[in-house]
Amino acid sequence: MSLFASFGTAVDNRHSGMGKNKQFAHLPSIQYDTMEKLAGRETPKAKGVQLPYGTEENTDFPVAFYISFHENVVQLQRLLYIIHRAQNIYCVHVDDKLSSKDFEAVYRVANCYKNVFLTSRREIMIYGSVTEIRAELNCMEDLVNSGHRWKYLIHFTAKSFPLMKNSELVEALKSHKGKNIVHSNWPEEHIQFKRRHILVVEQITKSGYIRHTQDLKPKPPFGIKPTPGFSTNVFTREFVDWVLVDTKAKEVLNWMSDIMYPAQYYWATLNNLYHNGILQTPGGDCDAPGLKQLNFYLIGWNVPADRKLCRSGHYVRNTCMFSVQDLAALTQRRELVANKFDISYDPIVYMCMEQWITNKTRGNHLTIRNASILDEALGLRGQCL
């Protein structure tokens, strides 16, 4: 059952015209003691979106998901309900700064599924630091040790949302024929590679910061070219097995541990065999960076070329927070994942996206083509089409 009803009352009458910077009042949190029920604990194990009998669900091509989480347990639960399939496996990394109460809530949600688990090692997440890479590597190690025969690993955040149903996702992965799907641009000389930026973590307070220094960094190891890209990517099983043990990959990580935003360079650098062939990365790309339009992640950056992707004009850390104004465009996109959504900022767009992908998964190919249909949807008091 959808969770729309839980939010219907809270959403009522909150939409009184969406101006450029319109924001919904913060929605009240659902009590943690009802979390297990919301996640489907009334059944032996939750199963996610239910499909018609006989539906082909690509059980011969299992996929692993890495989900990074730092806030809003309810949104995580709703995401899991949408993306969960019995043949896949899901690892959730919970920011170690989270309170014990919130962590217990996440644990209860994960425990509702047989194939969802929390990573065995948690990081105190500091934005723009190497902790983002370490958290992903922790989940990678747990996924490799799980004994599950997954074929690809996809990086989600709890604020992401799928734009493809599982069968479309599998076909897209198969079409890459054992290659990683990593966005990259042409390597550039950048001032941040000249000086050390040292991560400082306070274990007692579970906080931290990055201290900028004038200390000179050595040249990159093996003569590699640091390559800009995204922190969210899709990797083959062979790549994950390799990155956990390869000495060159570990040396590259060590060199990048004191630069700014290393997650936006590390994965793309490893995958860039055009410049960094010495790494011999499994599933790496031998073509020049930037030549291919991979179109797997839809991110509305706060740059002139991407402004049309963010009609609300609301950005968090230079990334668009999608709103109901973007709904019609989102349902026409062909990427795998859209990032970011926040049910506290705009609950209506999230509810409508849930209904859209559920209908699509069940075979009801519903689309939202124009603003008049959207206006009608907003008049249905939370019952999106």
Secondary structure, 3 states (H helix, E strand, C coil): CCCHHHHHHHHCCCCCCCCCCCCCCCCCCCCHHHHHHHCCCCCCCCCCCCCCCCCCCCCCCCEEEEEEECCCHHHHHHHHHHHCCCCCEEEEEECCCCCHHHHHHHHHHHCCCCCEEECCCCCCCCCCCCHHHHHHHHHHHHHHCCCCCCCEEEEEECCEEECCCHHHHHHHHHHCCCCCECCECCCCCCHHHCEEEEEEEECCCCEEEEEEEEEECCCCHHHCCCCCECCCCEEEHHHHHHHCCCHHHHHHHHHHCCCCCCHHHHHHHHHECCCCHHHCCCCCECCCCCCCCCCCEEECECCHHHHHHCCCCCEECCEECCCHHHHHHHCCCCCCEEECCCCCCCHHHHHHHHHHHHHHHHCCCCCCCCHHHHHHHHCCCCCCC
